[in-house]
Amino acid sequence: MSEAEVVDLEQIDLSISGMTCSSCVGRVEKSINEVPGARASVNLATNSAHILIPRGANPKDLIAAVGKAGYSAKLRGDGYESFSHSRAMGFRLSSAILLTIPVITLSMWHQLHQGVDRFILTQLDTLNIPAPLYSPTGWLVIALSAPVVLLIGWPIHRAAIKNLTHPSMDNLISLGSITALSWSIYANSTGNGDIYSEVGASVVTFIVLGRYLESRAKRKAGSSLAHLLSLAPKQVIIIRGGAEVATPISNLVIGDHCLVRAGQAIPTDGMVIQGSSAIDSSLLTGESLPIDVGPGSSVVAGALNLNSPITIAARRVGSDTELARITKMVLAAQGEKAPIQRLADKISNVFVPIVIALAIATFAAWYGLGNSLTDSMVAAVALLIIACPCALGLATPVALLVASGRGATDGVVLRKSSALEVATEIDTAIFDKTGTLTTGAMEVQNIAIADLGGSGPKISTSDLLVAVHSLEHESSHPIAVAIAKNLREQGIARRRFTDFIESAGMGIAARMQFGEQQMPVLIGTPASIRRATVSLHPQLEDAISSALARGNSVALAAVDGVAMALFEVGDSLRVDARETIAALKTRNIQSWLMSGDSQEAAREIAEQVGIPIGNVIAQATPDQKIAKVKELRSSGKKVLMIGDGINDAAALSEADLSMALGTGTDTAISSADITLMRATLATAITALNLSAKTLRIIRVNLGWAFIYNVIGIPIAALGLLNPMYAAAAMAASSLLVVLNSLRLNGALKD
């Protein structure tokens, strides 16, 4: 697909009702994909469809396509419906259990069955009422079973009717339960065979129970994402004309001033314009400690204002906020299918017709070998029920649902669920330097004060630092900002000065009073200070050489024509960078460093984190980064690229797997498969752990689903399995898959 085609597409999400298995998923997908330009991915776990379609298309066409397939759809709202739990399903389950318990009791307890028969026949004889042709208790069992099979099971039969041309799991359940009930009516009317209406009732009851428990488990699986969705406030207090107006969040526009009281969530991304407070943004950024904010501070939607009211100016609203972006990426990832899930769907699509054919063949074989009609029917019904591919359909999507929700709470936002599968194959990791291995923020690394031995100006070190702080505070240059910040944090004061001058590329100068004497103060690059002063002290020359060798920048401070102090400023290594590289090494993943910085700066960082010098590429252009990724991939390597800048975007797209730090540029984030929302590289290890555990659980789920059918179908075909037990086993297998997927909610870190 060309870049132009991507730009012309928009994303539409639908909530789908009526799907019960992967066959339903395939039918809905096929129908939506028949809409011109539409590409759909349907998810059974979230009952949703994620659709890419040409911009401006009518969503009603997509809804109509779903209806044509026999299901219902509506535009997806804020995502809560994906995790809702139906009260109607609970009522259906309760009713089914109340009716089915006496049915099973009467059917399974032979002596009770006979006792009730004798009692009913005696009463009928006393009243001179003709006795039924066969067991009166059988009619009672049938009467209790019929509402369960026909009424409570109606949603199953309705889905089966809709899917006659594309059989699904519902067709197997419907056919089995109605066959059991119909046979029981025939057998009890003619006295020709045993009744099996309890099989029909128990099948429906176990199916409803299984779906009820699945619904609860899926709601729990989506709880992390549901909580993420709930962070967005629904109301906002807007200040207009000096008045506070409470209004729905949808009315907020860029530039509005919003009041956020203590204890309330920040309604939108913006900037504080009045008030000071502490905010908790841990659920979005992973920052464990509250952050102090005041006028000029940036805040994001969903963060919690802890102690004082603040007024913010809206900068990004609605779907453009950071929270909305995260949510959209997670929901889109759930809609996308991993390769392993596509394989399961293909198998499921042909599985149901094969099972129906096997059931017919089983019935014919049993009856053809001289067995009774009853025994032949029981074997066929048991096979229909035991073979329902529920577990197969849920094996992958539920695990991906749990993984994406859990990942979001741990700072790992998936843009593509297929990334989980690719991540387990990675053997090479390429890191950008600035903003990835380092924080990307300039900080003072070293301060060197020359020992002039009384030959320089007679001022103290503290007075010198006061002078530097005073001048650097007036400059917006990144180096000056870093120096001023460092001195402010040390508690260094500021004083007044005169004749302030700032020259681009040179530095700043002013005159300041030191005791009774006023002296010129100059702060600038080594080159500019050398031109304006006498020769530099050897201590400062050595400090300059060391700083440049580390790839850092240098600012010198001179007073009255004598250089007195050096400030080494550079990018700081992330606190967990070395541990992250070491953790990758334990996984047999080789690390590389590609940077646009100088050879000295790149090698200095590589040595600090433990990347071999031979794996360092400095002064790399975007084209060179892409070329290196292609070279490694062509040699058979599975490449992970981690970056944060615009110059990383192309390499991120070229890699087998890409991760972008959430603190990076929008271009890098939109190019990556996974966004790391926390400002720590350790989140990359969390992502790899999540991937490995998710894939392991999916494989266990699929293995169980296949083994269950491989074992169950022959047992049912041989007549060794009661249909009622088959229904219980089928429901239990689906529930087992869901519960196994919920194990992903455990800790992900090693």
ZAZA-789609 format. One record per residue (C-alpha): residue in three letters; x, z, y. Coordinates in steps of 0.05 Angstrom, whole numbers, padded with zeros to 5 digits, always signed. Each point is the difference from the previous one (the first is absolute). Layout:
BEGIN
AlaXZY/...
// end
This chain:
BEGIN
Met+00000+00000+00000/Ser+00027-00019+00068/Glu+00007+00049+00057/Ala-00055-00036+00038/Glu-00048+00010-00057/Val+00015+00074-00003/Val-00015+00008+00074/Asp-00067-00035-00008/Leu-00024+00047-00055/Glu-00037+00065+00010/Gln-00013+00058-00047/Ile-00070+00019-00021/Asp-00015+00059-00046/Leu-00065+00007-00039/Ser-00029+00058-00039/Ile-00027-00025-00066/Ser-00057+00033-00039/Gly-00015-00011-00074/Met+00069-00012-00029/Thr+00015+00037-00065/Cys+00060-00033-00032/Ser+00054-00051+00009/Ser-00046-00056-00022/Cys-00043+00016+00061/Val+00062-00002+00043/Gly+00017-00070-00025/Arg-00070-00025+00012/Val-00003+00027+00072/Glu+00070-00028+00015/Lys-00018-00068-00026/Ser-00064-00003+00041/Ile+00033+00022+00065/Asn+00058-00049-00010/Glu-00051-00057-00003/Val-00013+00012+00075/Pro+00043-00051+00037/Gly+00067+00029+00020/Ala-00013+00069-00030/Arg+00051+00036-00043/Ala-00027+00064-00030/Ser+00029+00059-00038/Val-00052+00047-00029/Asn+00015+00072-00019/Leu-00041+00037-00052/Ala+00028+00068+00018/Thr-00023-00004+00073/Asn-00060-00047-00012/Ser+00026-00044+00055/Ala+00022-00071+00015/His+00060-00017+00044/Ile-00009-00070+00027/Leu+00043-00046+00042/Ile-00041-00056+00032/Pro+00009-00048+00059/Arg-00012+00035+00066/Gly-00071-00007+00026/Ala-00032-00006-00069/Asn-00068+00033-00010/Pro+00003+00063-00043/Lys-00072-00014-00021/Asp+00026-00058-00042/Leu+00045+00049-00038/Ile-00057+00050-00010/Ala-00045-00057-00025/Ala+00054-00022-00049/Val+00002+00071-00029/Gly-00076+00000-00005/Lys+00003-00067-00036/Ala+00045+00032-00052/Gly-00052+00054-00013/Tyr+00028+00057+00042/Ser-00012+00027+00070/Ala+00049+00007+00057/Lys+00006+00024+00071/Leu+00055+00000+00052/Arg+00047+00058-00013/Gly-00002+00053+00054/Asp+00053+00055+00009/Gly+00016+00003-00074/Tyr-00038+00063-00018/Glu-00049-00037-00045/Ser+00057-00016-00047/Phe+00005+00073-00016/Ser-00073+00021+00002/His-00034+00033-00059/Ser-00071-00020-00016/Arg-00053+00056-00004/Ala-00046-00049-00036/Met+00052-00006-00055/Gly-00001+00076-00008/Phe-00076+00000-00006/Arg+00002-00055-00051/Leu+00052+00038-00040/Ser-00040+00065+00001/Ser-00063-00036-00023/Ala+00036-00037-00055/Ile+00031+00065-00027/Leu-00067+00037+00000/Leu-00033-00056-00040/Thr+00059-00016-00046/Ile+00016+00071-00024/Pro-00066+00008-00038/Val+00006-00072-00025/Ile+00069+00013-00030/Thr-00021+00069-00026/Leu-00061-00028-00037/Ser+00039-00060-00026/Met+00062+00036-00024/Trp-00032+00063-00029/His-00036-00027-00060/Gln-00036+00066-00019/Leu-00027+00008+00070/His-00023-00073-00002/Gln-00038+00012-00065/Gly-00029+00066+00026/Val-00027-00033+00063/Asp-00028-00058-00043/Arg-00038+00050-00044/Phe-00027+00038+00060/Ile-00024-00064+00035/Leu-00032-00028-00063/Thr-00036+00066-00013/Gln-00028+00000+00071/Leu-00022-00072-00005/Asp-00034+00013-00067/Thr-00036+00061+00029/Leu-00026-00044+00057/Asn-00018-00057-00048/Ile+00047-00047+00037/Pro+00032-00055-00042/Ala+00074+00012-00012/Pro+00050-00051+00026/Leu+00027-00050-00049/Tyr+00067+00037-00002/Ser+00033+00062+00028/Pro-00038+00031+00058/Thr+00065+00033+00023/Gly+00029-00069+00004/Trp-00053-00019+00051/Leu+00018+00063+00039/Val+00073-00019-00001/Ile-00017-00071+00021/Ala-00046+00026+00056/Leu+00056+00043+00028/Ser+00052-00055-00009/Ala-00039-00056+00033/Pro+00004+00028+00072/Val+00075+00011-00008/Val+00012-00070-00026/Leu-00049-00038+00043/Leu-00005+00039+00065/Ile+00065+00039+00008/Gly+00037-00059-00031/Trp-00036-00051+00044/Pro+00060-00011+00047/Ile+00041-00019-00062/His-00054-00048-00025/Arg-00009-00030+00069/Ala+00075-00014+00005/Ala-00001-00029-00070/Ile-00056-00048+00018/Lys+00038-00023+00062/Asn+00062-00011-00042/Leu-00031-00039-00057/Thr+00043-00061+00015/His+00062+00043+00011/Pro-00007+00059-00049/Ser+00028+00067+00022/Met+00005+00070-00028/Asp-00072+00011+00020/Asn-00022-00055-00047/Leu+00032+00037-00058/Ile-00032+00066+00019/Ser-00068-00031+00014/Leu-00001-00040-00064/Gly+00022+00059-00042/Ser-00049+00051+00029/Ile-00061-00046+00001/Thr+00016-00024-00070/Ala+00003+00072-00025/Leu-00067+00018+00034/Ser-00035-00064-00024/Trp+00024+00009-00071/Ser-00025+00072+00000/Ile-00070-00021+00022/Tyr+00000-00052-00055/Ala+00028+00047-00053/Asn-00048+00057+00017/Ser-00060-00047+00000/Thr+00016-00031-00068/Gly+00037+00056-00034/Asn+00055-00051-00012/Gly+00064+00037+00016/Asp+00025+00057+00042/Ile-00012+00007+00075/Tyr+00058-00003+00049/Ser-00034+00010+00067/Glu+00046+00060+00011/Val+00057-00050+00000/Gly-00031-00038+00058/Ala-00014+00064+00039/Ser+00068+00030-00013/Val+00036-00066+00018/Val-00034-00002+00067/Thr+00011+00074+00012/Phe+00073-00003-00017/Ile+00009-00061+00045/Val-00035+00034+00058/Leu+00041+00063-00012/Gly+00064-00041-00003/Arg-00016-00037+00065/Tyr-00020+00065+00034/Leu+00067+00032-00019/Glu+00036-00064+00020/Ser-00035+00001+00067/Arg+00023+00072+00012/Ala+00070-00015-00023/Lys+00004-00063+00043/Arg-00024+00040+00059/Lys+00056+00049-00013/Ala+00048-00058-00008/Gly-00019-00025+00068/Ser+00000+00069+00033/Ser+00069-00010+00032/Leu-00022-00065+00032/Ala-00068+00028+00018/His+00035+00056+00037/Leu+00043-00051+00036/Leu-00063-00036+00021/Ser-00032+00065+00024/Leu+00057+00013+00049/Ala-00029-00050+00048/Pro-00047+00037+00048/Lys-00070-00029+00008/Gln-00011+00028+00070/Val+00044+00000+00062/Ile-00005+00034+00068/Ile+00014-00052+00055/Ile+00012+00021+00072/Arg-00037-00048+00046/Gly-00011+00014+00074/Gly+00026+00070-00010/Ala-00053+00016-00052/Glu+00010+00012-00075/Val-00042-00047-00042/Ala-00006+00009-00075/Thr-00009-00067-00033/Pro+00011-00036-00067/Ile+00072-00021-00010/Ser-00022-00073-00001/Asn-00013+00004+00075/Leu+00072+00017+00015/Val+00040-00055+00035/Ile+00074-00007+00018/Gly+00015+00038+00064/Asp-00054+00053-00009/His+00020+00072+00012/Cys-00020+00046-00057/Leu-00003+00076-00002/Val+00024+00030-00066/Arg-00014+00074-00007/Ala+00040+00049-00043/Gly-00019-00008-00073/Gln-00024-00072+00008/Ala+00031-00063-00029/Ile+00032-00051+00047/Pro-00052-00056+00004/Thr+00046-00059+00014/Asp+00072-00020+00010/Gly+00020+00015+00072/Met+00043+00037+00049/Val-00009+00071+00026/Ile-00013-00002+00075/Gln-00020+00073+00011/Gly+00012+00066-00035/Ser+00049+00024-00053/Ser-00012+00020-00072/Ala+00027-00003-00070/Ile-00027-00052-00048/Asp+00002-00004-00076/Ser+00010-00071-00024/Ser+00026+00018-00070/Leu-00053-00040-00037/Leu+00020-00063+00037/Thr+00075+00007+00012/Gly+00022+00053-00050/Glu+00028+00041+00058/Ser-00006+00071-00029/Leu+00005+00037+00066/Pro-00048-00005+00059/Ile+00025-00045+00057/Asp-00003+00023+00072/Val-00031-00053+00046/Gly-00010-00004+00074/Pro-00010-00053+00054/Gly+00033-00065-00023/Ser-00001+00018-00074/Ser-00029-00049-00050/Val-00054+00023-00049/Val-00035-00034-00058/Ala-00071+00001-00025/Gly-00014+00052-00054/Ala+00053+00050+00022/Leu-00028+00070+00012/Asn+00005+00033+00069/Leu+00019+00072-00015/Asn-00003+00045+00061/Ser-00016-00028+00069/Pro-00045-00054+00029/Ile+00035-00065+00018/Thr-00023-00064+00034/Ile+00025-00066-00029/Ala-00004-00072+00023/Ala-00022-00047-00056/Arg+00053-00052-00017/Arg-00026-00026-00067/Val-00072+00007-00024/Gly-00042-00016-00061/Ser+00033-00041-00053/Asp+00065-00004+00040/Thr+00018+00074-00008/Glu+00055+00024-00046/Leu-00051+00036-00044/Ala-00044-00062-00005/Arg+00061-00042-00018/Ile+00020+00048-00056/Thr-00071+00003-00027/Lys-00007-00076+00002/Met+00065-00009-00038/Val-00020+00050-00054/Leu-00069-00030-00009/Ala+00029-00070-00003/Ala+00051+00022-00052/Gln-00057+00028-00043/Gly-00035-00067+00004/Glu+00062-00038-00022/Lys+00013-00006-00075/Ala+00066+00013-00033/Pro+00022-00052-00053/Ile-00012+00050-00056/Gln-00073+00008+00023/Arg-00011-00075+00002/Leu+00021-00003-00073/Ala-00050+00055-00019/Asp-00056-00036+00038/Lys+00014-00065-00037/Ile-00004+00035-00066/Ser-00065+00036+00019/Asn-00033-00066+00021/Val+00005-00028-00070/Phe-00006+00066-00036/Val-00076+00010+00005/Pro-00020-00067-00029/Ile+00049+00011-00057/Val-00031+00069-00014/Ile-00071-00028-00001/Ala+00023-00053-00049/Leu+00034+00053-00043/Ala-00064+00042+00000/Ile-00041-00059-00023/Ala+00051-00015-00053/Thr+00001+00073-00023/Phe-00076+00001-00006/Ala+00000-00066-00039/Ala+00056+00023-00046/Trp-00032+00067-00016/Tyr-00068-00031-00012/Gly+00029-00058-00039/Leu+00036+00048-00046/Gly-00067+00031-00020/Asn-00001+00061+00046/Ser-00065+00023+00030/Leu-00025-00025+00067/Thr+00009+00071+00027/Asp+00073+00007-00021/Ser+00016-00070+00026/Met-00032+00015+00067/Val+00036+00067+00006/Ala+00068-00031-00011/Ala-00013-00055+00051/Val-00026+00049+00053/Ala+00060+00047-00011/Leu+00047-00059+00010/Leu-00035-00022+00064/Ile+00005+00069+00030/Ile+00070+00020-00021/Ala+00029-00065+00027/Cys-00025+00008+00072/Pro+00062-00016+00044/Cys-00014+00056+00050/Ala+00069+00032-00008/Leu+00034-00068+00005/Gly-00035-00015+00066/Leu+00017+00068+00030/Ala+00072+00006-00026/Thr+00034-00031+00060/Pro-00046+00005+00061/Val-00011+00075-00005/Ala+00075+00013-00007/Leu+00013-00044+00061/Leu-00055+00036+00038/Val+00032+00067-00013/Ala+00069-00027+00015/Ser-00017-00031+00067/Gly-00039+00062+00022/Arg+00055+00048-00022/Gly+00053-00045+00030/Ala-00035+00001+00067/Thr+00002+00076+00002/Asp+00074-00001-00018/Gly+00019-00050+00054/Val+00001-00062-00045/Val-00050-00053+00023/Leu-00008-00058-00047/Arg-00015-00069+00029/Lys+00002-00031-00069/Ser-00017+00036-00064/Ser+00044-00049-00038/Ala+00059+00034+00034/Leu-00009+00058-00048/Glu+00016-00045-00059/Val+00059-00035+00034/Ala+00031+00067+00021/Thr+00015+00020-00071/Glu+00046-00061-00008/Ile+00043+00010+00062/Asp+00076+00003-00012/Thr+00026-00015+00070/Ala-00019+00032+00067/Ile+00020-00030+00067/Phe-00003+00045+00062/Asp+00000-00017+00073/Lys+00042+00048+00041/Thr-00030+00015+00068/Gly-00067+00034-00006/Thr+00003+00000-00076/Leu+00061+00038-00024/Thr+00006+00027+00070/Thr-00054+00028+00045/Gly+00006-00056+00051/Ala+00004+00051+00056/Met+00064+00010+00041/Glu+00028+00071-00004/Val+00063+00034+00024/Gln+00048+00003-00058/Asn+00059+00033+00035/Ile+00021+00029+00067/Ala+00075+00003+00016/Ile+00026+00038+00060/Ala+00071-00018+00021/Asp+00051+00056+00007/Leu+00030-00020+00066/Gly+00044+00061+00006/Gly-00017+00013+00073/Ser+00017-00071+00023/Gly-00072-00021+00012/Pro-00055+00023+00046/Lys-00010+00076+00000/Ile-00070+00001-00031/Ser-00025+00036-00062/Thr-00027-00033-00063/Ser-00070+00027+00015/Asp+00002-00031+00070/Leu+00023-00065-00030/Leu-00058-00001-00049/Val-00050+00018+00055/Ala+00026-00060+00040/Val-00007-00047-00060/His-00070+00025-00016/Ser-00022-00007+00073/Leu+00022-00073+00005/Glu-00020-00023-00070/His-00069+00029+00010/Glu-00012-00053+00053/Ser+00017-00059-00045/Ser-00044-00035-00051/His+00058-00030-00038/Pro-00005+00019-00075/Ile+00069+00033+00001/Ala-00016+00039+00063/Val-00067+00022-00029/Ala+00035+00024-00064/Ile+00053+00039+00040/Ala-00052+00031+00046/Lys-00042+00021-00059/Asn+00059+00032-00035/Leu+00021+00040+00062/Arg-00071+00021+00014/Glu-00007+00026-00071/Gln+00065+00040+00011/Gly-00032+00033+00060/Ile+00045-00034+00051/Ala-00030+00003+00070/Arg-00004-00055+00053/Arg+00020-00001+00074/Arg-00012-00042+00061/Phe+00047-00057+00017/Thr+00006-00055+00052/Asp+00018-00074+00005/Phe-00026-00018-00070/Ile+00018-00070-00023/Glu-00013-00034-00068/Ser+00034-00065-00018/Ala-00022-00040-00061/Gly+00055-00002-00053/Met+00044+00046+00040/Gly-00032+00069+00006/Ile-00024+00049+00052/Ala+00033+00036+00058/Ala-00019+00054+00051/Arg+00030+00054+00043/Met-00010+00073-00020/Gln+00020+00067+00029/Phe+00049+00041-00041/Gly+00011+00067+00034/Glu+00022-00016+00071/Gln+00022-00071-00015/Gln-00043-00062-00010/Met+00029-00049-00051/Pro-00020-00068-00029/Val-00026-00001-00071/Leu+00002-00064-00042/Ile-00029-00010-00070/Gly+00010-00067-00035/Thr+00033-00041-00054/Pro+00073+00008-00016/Ala+00015-00066+00034/Ser-00034+00019+00065/Ile+00031+00070+00000/Arg+00069-00029-00011/Arg-00008-00045+00061/Ala-00024+00058+00044/Thr+00047+00056-00022/Val+00071+00016-00018/Ser+00023-00008-00072/Leu-00042+00033-00053/His+00023+00064-00035/Pro+00025-00012-00072/Gln-00055+00044-00027/Leu-00052-00046+00031/Glu+00037-00062-00024/Asp+00000+00027-00072/Ala-00074+00018+00005/Ile-00017-00070+00025/Ser+00037-00032-00058/Ser-00034+00045-00051/Ala-00069-00012+00030/Leu+00008-00076+00000/Ala+00025+00002-00071/Arg-00065+00034-00019/Gly-00039-00054+00037/Asn-00025+00048+00053/Ser-00005-00008+00075/Val+00041+00040+00051/Ala-00014+00026+00070/Leu+00055+00032+00041/Ala-00011+00049+00057/Ala+00051+00003+00058/Val+00002+00047+00059/Asp+00041-00016+00062/Gly+00034-00059-00035/Val+00020+00039-00063/Ala-00034-00013-00068/Met-00018+00068-00027/Ala-00050-00008-00057/Leu-00023-00049-00054/Phe-00070-00006-00029/Glu-00005-00037-00066/Val-00070-00027-00011/Gly-00025-00034-00063/Asp-00056-00009-00049/Ser-00011+00060-00046/Leu-00002-00006-00075/Arg-00067+00019-00031/Val+00007+00069-00031/Asp-00021-00025-00069/Ala+00036-00067+00001/Arg+00057+00022-00046/Glu-00047+00034-00049/Thr-00043-00063-00002/Ile+00059-00044-00017/Ala+00022+00050-00053/Ala-00070+00001-00030/Leu-00001-00076-00004/Lys+00068+00002-00036/Thr-00028+00047-00053/Arg-00053-00054-00013/Asn+00055-00052-00008/Ile-00020-00033+00065/Gln+00058-00029+00039/Ser-00003+00009+00076/Trp+00021-00049+00054/Leu+00005+00007+00075/Met-00015-00059+00046/Ser+00005+00011+00075/Gly+00005-00039+00064/Asp+00049+00053+00025/Ser+00075-00004+00001/Gln+00043+00005-00063/Glu+00025+00069+00022/Ala-00070+00028+00012/Ala-00027-00028-00066/Arg+00058+00026-00041/Glu-00003+00068+00032/Ile-00073+00008-00020/Ala+00013-00028-00070/Glu+00055+00051-00012/Gln-00045+00056+00023/Val-00058-00018-00047/Gly+00041-00022-00060/Ile-00009-00076+00001/Pro+00063-00037-00025/Ile+00038-00036+00055/Gly-00005-00064-00041/Asn-00075+00003+00007/Val+00001+00001+00076/Ile-00018-00061+00041/Ala+00010+00010+00075/Gln-00020-00042+00060/Ala-00054-00031-00044/Thr-00051-00047+00032/Pro-00071-00006-00027/Asp+00020-00065-00035/Gln+00059+00034-00033/Lys-00045+00057-00024/Ile-00048-00050-00032/Ala+00058-00038-00032/Lys+00028+00064-00031/Val-00068+00019-00028/Lys-00007-00070-00030/Glu+00070+00003-00029/Leu-00012+00066-00035/Arg-00067-00023-00027/Ser+00029-00065-00026/Ser+00052+00041-00038/Gly-00057+00035-00037/Lys-00005+00062+00043/Lys-00067+00032+00018/Val+00008+00015+00073/Leu-00031+00055+00043/Met+00009-00009+00075/Ile-00011+00060+00047/Gly-00001-00013+00075/Asp-00036+00014+00064/Gly+00015-00054+00052/Ile-00023-00069+00018/Asn+00066-00028-00025/Asp-00016+00029-00069/Ala-00069-00032-00006/Ala+00023-00065-00033/Ala+00045+00036-00050/Leu-00057+00048-00016/Ser-00045-00059-00017/Glu+00054-00032-00043/Ala+00015+00062-00043/Asp-00034+00015-00066/Leu-00024+00065+00030/Ser+00002+00022+00073/Met-00009+00066+00035/Ala-00005+00010+00075/Leu+00005+00065+00037/Gly-00064+00016+00037/Thr+00041+00017+00061/Gly+00023-00072+00002/Thr-00028-00063+00032/Asp-00069-00028-00016/Thr+00034-00064-00023/Ala+00042+00036-00052/Ile-00059+00042-00024/Ser-00045-00061-00008/Ser+00054-00036-00040/Ala+00011+00058-00050/Asp-00035+00015-00065/Ile+00004+00075+00012/Thr+00001+00039+00066/Leu+00036+00066+00001/Met-00038+00041+00051/Arg+00046+00060+00000/Ala+00064-00001+00040/Thr+00042+00014-00062/Leu+00033-00047-00049/Ala-00019+00047-00056/Thr-00070-00031+00004/Ala+00030-00062-00032/Ile+00017+00042-00061/Thr-00071+00027+00001/Ala-00025-00072-00001/Leu+00044-00017-00060/Asn-00023+00063-00037/Leu-00073-00018+00015/Ser+00012-00071-00026/Ala+00032+00022-00064/Lys-00053+00053-00016/Thr-00057-00047+00018/Leu+00025-00056-00045/Arg+00013+00050-00056/Ile-00072+00026+00004/Ile-00029-00070+00004/Arg+00038-00019-00063/Val-00026+00062-00036/Asn-00070-00016+00023/Leu+00003-00072-00024/Gly+00034+00021-00065/Trp-00056+00050-00013/Ala-00054-00051+00017/Phe+00028-00052-00048/Ile+00015+00050-00056/Tyr-00069+00030+00007/Asn-00032-00068-00011/Val+00049-00022-00054/Ile-00016+00063-00041/Gly-00074+00007+00018/Ile-00024-00071-00013/Pro+00022-00003-00074/Ile-00027+00070-00013/Ala-00068-00020+00029/Ala-00001-00066-00037/Leu+00013+00036-00066/Gly-00061+00044+00013/Leu+00041+00064+00006/Leu-00023+00017+00071/Asn-00068+00026+00022/Pro-00022-00036+00063/Met-00013+00066+00035/Tyr+00072+00022-00012/Ala+00023-00070+00023/Ala-00036+00011+00066/Ala+00033+00068+00009/Ala+00069-00029-00016/Met-00010-00058+00048/Ala-00020+00045+00057/Ala+00057+00048-00016/Ser+00051-00057+00001/Ser-00021-00021+00070/Leu+00003+00072+00025/Leu+00068+00010-00032/Val+00028-00060+00039/Val-00026+00028+00065/Leu+00026+00070-00013/Asn+00068-00027-00021/Ser+00003-00038+00066/Leu-00014+00064+00038/Arg+00067+00027-00025/Leu+00030-00040+00057/Asn-00025+00053+00048/Gly+00057+00044-00026/Ala+00066+00005+00037/Leu+00037-00065+00009/Lys+00068+00025+00021/Asp+00055+00013-00051/
// end
